[in-house]
Amino acid sequence: MEVSNYLERIAMNDIEAFNELYNLINNNIYSFALSILKNNEDALDVTQEVFITIYHNAFKYQNQNKPMAWILTITKNIAYNKIKSNKKTINVDEIEFISKPNHDDKILIEYLLNNLNDDERNIVILHAMNGFKFHEIAKILDLKITTTLSKYHRAIKKLKELTKEGKNE
């Protein structure tokens, strides 16, 4: 079932649809919030708040075949409101992966992601881990498509350079 169908049902106070939507997308919401906040507890709080917002505002969703963009925009806004002045780093153990990386891979992924700036990290995670298209990412992060693409390519170049450095050591 499409996410927009769940939103329509939630707008009609269908609790079962809400639970199904939660089970379907909570890992995506959590991963995106974690990429912004870099803290497990904060990401969990934001995930919970996003679903509360969805429940109370599903009736406001204007179906433009972009329900995940709408939900991830809510996530981004709530996460940015939660950001504190101190910088934190990503803990790879807190990210949901399709297949579980081994310990060495986790260390490498954590190192690589923490060497990207916030926009680069968010774009890479949304594209590579959540499968979003660049125009969708641009809308979610409120960036121009050209900016999104250049930041993505810059991030990939940076990641390649970092992995080359690791091989040369």
N, C-alpha and C positions, 0 to 999 in steps of 0.2 A: 504494500500500500504506500502511496505517495505521502510525503510529509505534509503537503498541503491538505490532504484528506484528513489527517490526524488533527490539524489545526481547526478545520471546519467542525469536526466532531467535538473538539475541546471547547470551542466557542459555544457549543450547545450543552456544556457541562457534562460531557461524557468522560467520566473518570477512567474507564477502561482504555479509552483512546489516549488519555494523558499517560497512563502507565506504559502502554505500548510504545508511545513516542519516546518516553524516558529510556526504556530498554534499548530502543533503536539507536538513539543519538547521544546518550549521555557521555560516552567515551570521546566522541568528537568535540563536544562542548568542553569537557574537562581538559583534553589535550590542548585545545586552543587557549583556554584560560591559563593553563600552566605555562604555555609558551610566552604569554604576556607577563604573568606574575612571578614565575620562577619559584613558586612555593606551593607545596602540596595542600596545606590547610586553606590558603587563600583561594587556590583553584577549586577546591571542593566547595568552599563558601560561595564562590561566584557561580559554579555549576548549579547549586541549589537555588540561588537567587534568580538565575536565568529561567529555571523551570517554574518558579513562582510567577515570574513576569509573564512567561508564556501562558500559564494557566489564566492569569487575570487579564491578558491582553490579546488572546487568540482572536477575538472578534474584530480586532483592529487590523489584522493581517489582510492586505490587499493582494489577492492571488495574481502574481505576475510570473508564476512558475519559478520562483526563486525563494522558496521557504527557508532553505538553509542559509542563504545570504541574510535574510531577515533575522533569523535566530543567531547567527554568528555576529551580526551587527549589535544585537542586544548584548551578547557575550562580551564583545570588545568594549562597549560603553560601560558596562558594569565593572569589567576588569580595570579599565583605565581610571574609573572612579575610586577603585580600591588601592591603586598603586601608592606605595609609600615612598619617601625620599631615599631610603637606602636601597642600593642595588643588590639583587640576589642572583644566584646562578641556578641553572637548570640541573635537576637531579634526574638522570635518565631512568632510574628505578621507578620514578613517578609517571613516566609516559607509557601509554598503552600502545604496544606494538602488535602487529598482526602475528608475527612469529617472534618468539622470545630471543633476543640477542644474548650471546654468551657474555661472560664477565669482561673479557678484553674488548669486545665490540661495544659494550655499554660505556666503558671508559673512553674509547675513541669517539663515540657519538656525543657523549657529554662534553668532551674537550672541544670538538668541532662546533657544536651548537653554541657553546659559551664564547666562542671567538667571533660570532656574528653579532651585529647590532640587532636591536629589537625588531625593526622592520624586516631585515633580511631573515632572521630566525622565524618570524611569523609566516613570511611568504613561503619559505622552504617547507615548514611544517604543514601549512595548509595545502600546498601543491603536492609535495612528495608523500606525506603521510595521510592526508585526507582526500586527495584526488581532486581538489578544486581547480577549475580553469582560471587562467590569469585574469580574465575580465571579472570573474566572480570575486577573486581575491582583491582586486582593485576596489570593487564596490564595498566589500566587507571592511577593508582597512582605510577606506576613504582616500584612495590614492588614484592618480591618473594611471591608465593602463601602461603608458610608456615608462612611467616611474616604477611601476610594479615589475615590469619586464627587466628594466636595467638593474634594479635592486636584486632580482632573482639571479641574473647572470653574474653580477658582481659577487653575490654570495657563493655561487657555484665555483667561480674562479678562485675565491678565497679558500673554499674548502679543498679544492684541488691543490693549491699551493701548500696548505697546511698538511695535507696527506703526503705530498712530495717531501716536505721537510722532515716528516716523521720517518720516511723510508731512507733518507740520506743520513740519519743520525745513527 
